[in-house]
Amino acid sequence: MLETRSRHDSGLTDDFPLVRRRRMMGLAGGVTVAALAAGPEATTLARSGIVRGDIRRGFGTANGVARGVPLDIRLRLTSANSGRPLPGFAVYLWQCDREGNYSLYSPGLERENYLRGVQTADTAGWARFTSIFPGAHDGRWPLLHVEVYPSMVACPGTRMLAAEITLPADACAAAYATPGYEASRGIEHPGAPVEMACVTGDVRRGLVATRTVGI
């Protein structure tokens, strides 16, 4: 089976079994390290370590760290019909690193799992991730991959939404002017994507990407 092709687009239904198959969940005496803190009620997903807000480091047995311009990702989940927030819904977010490579799939990163994580929306519908600004993968405009599930327990089964959220050109130009992003410089904007985050801040103190996601 080819694990280095564009399956990095597939989502949690492919990613999580791959993490388990490669024994990356940090087992200690047959029990995951995270399970000791999470208790017996925790799901397998939570015990794996993938449920976290800061996705810059690997989880479980992976110890890689993604370097780059700091990016705080804030997604607000709302009902597409009423506009009301959707607390308790789960978000799986993943992205490439500043070199444009994906953990788990890109050559040389098969044993890494950084820049991917799951969070539950709070009472106002917000799910937040601490990350780095992504590079351009194979010349594609930089984006964040997002999947939404009705609850943490439903992951990775009942997916309600899959989307790609792109980042604005001015933010990309600022981030790609910094060291480490040389491979992403000079990419051409594909036009006006439907799903685009609003990015504020600066590369020195960190950028903030905000997007409302209607379900």
Residue pairs with C-beta under 8 A, 6 or more apart in sequence:
3 18
3 104
3 105
3 110
4 105
4 106
4 107
4 110
5 105
7 14
7 105
8 94
8 96
8 102
8 104
8 105
8 106
8 137
9 145
11 92
11 94
11 145
11 147
11 156
11 159
11 162
12 92
12 118
12 147
12 155
12 156
12 159
13 156
13 159
15 94
15 104
15 116
15 156
16 45
16 48
16 50
16 155
16 156
18 104
19 25
19 48
19 50
19 60
19 104
19 113
20 48
22 110
22 111
23 61
24 58
24 59
24 60
24 61
24 62
24 111
24 113
25 32
25 47
25 48
25 49
25 60
25 61
26 32
26 33
26 34
26 48
26 49
26 59
26 60
26 61
27 33
28 36
31 47
32 47
32 48
32 49
32 60
33 49
33 60
34 42
34 46
34 47
34 48
34 49
35 42
35 47
38 46
38 47
43 152
43 153
43 155
45 51
45 118
45 152
45 155
45 156
46 152
48 59
48 60
49 59
49 60
50 59
50 113
50 116
50 117
50 118
51 117
51 118
51 119
51 152
52 59
52 117
52 118
52 119
53 117
53 119
53 128
53 129
53 130
54 117
54 129
54 130
55 66
55 93
55 114
55 115
55 116
55 117
55 129
55 130
55 131
56 65
56 66
56 114
56 115
56 130
56 131
56 132
57 63
57 64
57 65
57 66
57 114
58 64
58 65
58 103
58 112
58 113
58 114
59 113
59 117
60 113
62 103
62 111
62 112
62 113
62 114
64 103
64 109
64 112
64 113
64 114
65 114
66 97
66 98
66 103
66 114
66 115
66 131
66 132
67 97
67 98
67 132
67 180
68 97
68 98
68 132
68 133
68 134
68 135
68 175
68 180
68 181
69 98
69 132
69 133
69 175
69 178
69 181
69 203
69 206
69 207
70 130
70 131
70 132
70 133
70 205
70 206
70 207
71 130
71 131
71 132
71 133
71 134
71 206
71 207
71 208
71 209
72 128
72 129
72 130
72 131
72 201
72 206
72 207
72 208
72 209
73 93
73 128
73 129
73 130
73 131
73 144
73 197
73 209
74 126
74 127
74 128
74 208
74 209
74 210
74 211
75 91
75 93
75 126
75 127
75 128
75 129
75 146
75 210
75 211
75 212
75 213
76 85
76 121
76 124
76 125
76 126
76 127
76 210
76 211
76 212
76 213
77 85
77 86
77 89
77 91
77 121
77 125
77 126
77 127
77 148
77 213
77 215
78 84
78 85
78 86
78 125
78 212
78 213
78 214
78 215
79 85
79 86
79 214
79 215
80 214
80 215
83 214
84 125
85 121
85 123
85 124
85 125
85 126
86 121
86 125
86 215
87 121
87 122
87 123
87 124
87 125
88 120
88 121
88 150
88 151
89 120
89 121
89 125
89 127
89 148
89 149
89 150
89 151
89 160
89 215
90 118
90 119
90 120
90 121
90 127
90 148
90 149
90 150
90 151
90 152
90 154
90 155
91 118
91 119
91 120
91 121
91 127
91 146
91 147
91 148
91 149
92 116
92 117
92 118
92 146
92 147
92 148
92 149
92 155
92 156
93 116
93 117
93 118
93 119
93 127
93 129
93 131
93 144
93 145
93 146
93 147
94 102
94 115
94 116
94 117
94 144
94 145
95 102
95 115
95 116
95 131
95 134
95 143
95 144
95 145
96 102
96 106
96 115
96 134
96 135
96 137
96 142
97 103
97 114
97 115
97 132
97 134
97 135
98 132
98 133
98 134
98 135
98 180
98 181
98 184
99 135
99 180
99 183
100 134
100 135
100 136
100 137
100 138
100 183
100 184
101 108
101 109
101 135
101 137
102 109
102 115
102 137
103 109
103 112
103 113
103 114
103 115
103 116
104 110
104 112
104 113
104 116
115 131
115 132
115 134
117 129
118 152
118 155
119 127
119 128
119 129
120 127
120 151
120 152
121 127
133 142
133 167
133 171
133 172
133 175
133 181
133 203
133 207
134 142
134 143
134 144
134 167
135 142
135 176
135 181
135 183
135 184
136 142
136 183
136 184
136 187
139 187
141 166
141 167
141 172
141 187
141 189
141 190
141 193
142 166
142 167
142 172
142 184
143 164
143 165
143 166
143 167
144 164
144 165
144 166
144 167
144 197
144 209
145 162
145 163
145 164
146 161
146 162
146 163
146 164
146 165
146 213
147 159
147 161
147 162
147 163
148 159
148 160
148 161
148 162
148 213
148 215
149 155
149 156
149 157
149 158
149 159
149 160
150 158
150 160
160 215
161 213
161 215
163 195
163 213
164 195
165 195
165 196
165 197
165 209
165 211
166 193
166 195
166 196
166 197
167 196
167 197
167 199
167 209
168 196
168 197
168 198
168 199
169 189
170 199
171 199
171 207
171 209
172 184
172 187
174 202
174 203
174 207
175 181
175 203
175 207
176 184
176 185
177 185
177 203
178 203
195 211
196 211
197 209
197 210
197 211
198 209
198 210
198 211
199 207
199 208
199 209
199 210
200 207
200 208
200 210
201 207
201 208
